[in-house]
Amino acid sequence: MFFIIRNSADSDAESNNKSYSVQRYDSADSVASAENDIESSAGDLRISDCDSLLRLYVATERSAALYQTLQSIRDEFLEDLDAVNSVAEIYGLISWLLEDNGINAQGASLEETADRLSDLDIEADNDKYTNIIFHLKDAVDRLYELELD
């Protein structure tokens, strides 16, 4: 997965009311082709892998307009963890997801955290954490696959 984050045309460079658009590409070739077809701006941000996303996330304030855009890209990586080839990147995405949802893993494994959230959902009789539990279990499966490789 490759992404280009562009400042929207209506963004004011000096204000906090910036908005961004995200273009997703499935290959480096399609990014290169798109950059030939579309005028590139110096303010464009290129995300060529999960590592570049995580580095940009760490450098971005939570209150910045860019943060929500980064969250949407994070969610795309979480939906397709097969595109993530590093144990550290998977843990980075999951830690970010948990932090955004106010969940402290308290040094527990991903499986233990999923079980704890499942227990909380059952106790409260709601599905508040269902999506997070899914991503935790998916991450565990992907980590196992990487371990076998």
C-alpha positions in Angstrom: 0.0 0.0 0.0 1.2 3.5 -0.9 -0.5 6.7 0.0 -0.1 10.4 -0.9 -1.5 12.9 1.5 -2.3 16.2 -0.2 -3.2 19.5 1.3 -6.7 20.4 0.1 -7.0 23.4 -2.1 -9.1 25.3 0.4 -6.6 24.9 3.2 -5.0 28.1 4.6 -1.3 27.5 5.1 -1.2 29.7 8.2 -4.3 28.4 9.9 -5.1 25.3 11.9 -8.1 24.7 9.6 -6.1 22.6 7.2 -7.7 19.7 5.5 -6.2 16.8 3.7 -7.1 14.3 1.0 -5.6 10.8 0.8 -4.9 8.9 -2.4 -4.2 5.2 -2.1 -2.2 3.2 -4.6 -1.5 -0.5 -4.7 1.9 -0.3 -6.2 4.9 1.9 -6.5 4.3 1.9 -10.3 0.8 3.3 -9.9 2.2 6.1 -7.6 4.8 7.0 -10.2 2.1 7.1 -12.9 -0.2 9.2 -10.8 2.5 11.7 -10.0 3.1 12.1 -13.7 -0.6 12.7 -14.3 -1.2 15.0 -11.3 0.7 18.1 -10.4 2.7 17.3 -7.2 3.0 19.8 -4.5 5.9 20.3 -2.1 3.5 19.9 0.8 2.5 16.4 -0.3 3.3 13.6 2.1 4.2 10.2 0.7 3.7 7.1 2.8 5.3 4.2 1.1 5.1 1.7 4.0 3.9 1.3 7.6 7.2 2.5 9.0 6.8 5.9 7.3 3.3 6.2 8.6 4.4 5.4 12.2 7.2 7.9 11.9 4.8 10.6 10.8 2.4 9.7 13.5 5.0 10.1 16.2 5.9 13.5 14.8 2.3 14.8 14.6 0.4 16.4 17.5 -2.9 14.9 18.3 -4.6 18.2 17.8 -3.3 18.7 14.3 -5.7 18.3 11.4 -3.2 15.7 9.9 -3.7 13.4 12.8 -7.2 12.2 11.7 -5.9 11.6 8.2 -3.1 9.5 9.7 -5.7 7.5 11.7 -7.6 6.7 8.6 -4.4 5.4 6.9 -3.6 3.4 10.1 -7.1 1.8 9.8 -6.4 0.8 6.2 -3.1 -0.9 7.3 -5.0 -2.7 10.1 -7.6 -3.9 7.7 -4.8 -5.5 5.6 -2.1 -6.6 8.0 -0.7 -8.9 5.3 0.8 -5.7 3.8 2.8 -5.2 7.1 6.0 -7.2 7.1 7.5 -6.2 10.4 6.7 -7.3 14.0 7.6 -3.8 15.3 5.3 -2.1 12.8 2.4 -4.4 13.8 3.0 -3.6 17.5 3.2 0.1 16.6 -0.1 0.1 14.8 -1.8 -1.8 17.7 -0.3 0.4 20.4 -1.5 3.4 18.5 -5.0 1.9 18.2 -5.1 1.1 21.9 -3.9 4.5 22.9 -6.5 6.3 20.7 -9.2 4.3 22.4 -7.8 4.9 25.9 -6.8 1.3 26.5 -3.8 0.6 28.6 -2.5 -2.9 27.8 -0.7 -2.9 31.2 2.1 -5.1 29.9 -0.3 -7.8 28.8 0.1 -9.7 25.6 -2.2 -9.0 22.7 -4.2 -12.1 23.5 -4.6 -11.2 27.1 -5.7 -7.7 26.1 -8.3 -9.1 23.7 -9.6 -11.4 26.4 -9.8 -8.5 28.9 -11.7 -6.4 26.4 -14.0 -9.2 25.6 -14.8 -9.7 29.2 -15.5 -6.0 29.5 -17.9 -6.2 26.6 -19.7 -9.2 28.1 -19.9 -7.5 31.5 -21.3 -4.3 30.1 -23.5 -6.2 27.6 -22.3 -4.1 24.6 -20.0 -4.4 21.7 -17.8 -1.4 22.4 -14.6 -3.2 21.8 -15.5 -5.6 19.1 -13.6 -3.9 16.4 -10.5 -3.6 18.6 -10.7 -7.2 19.6 -10.8 -8.2 16.0 -7.7 -6.2 15.2 -5.9 -7.7 18.2 -6.7 -11.2 17.1 -5.8 -10.4 13.5 -2.4 -9.0 14.7 -1.8 -12.2 16.7 -2.4 -14.3 13.6 -0.1 -12.1 11.5 2.6 -12.1 14.1 2.4 -15.9 14.1 2.7 -16.0 10.3 5.8 -13.7 10.5 7.3 -15.9 13.1 6.9 -19.0 10.9 8.6 -17.2 7.9 
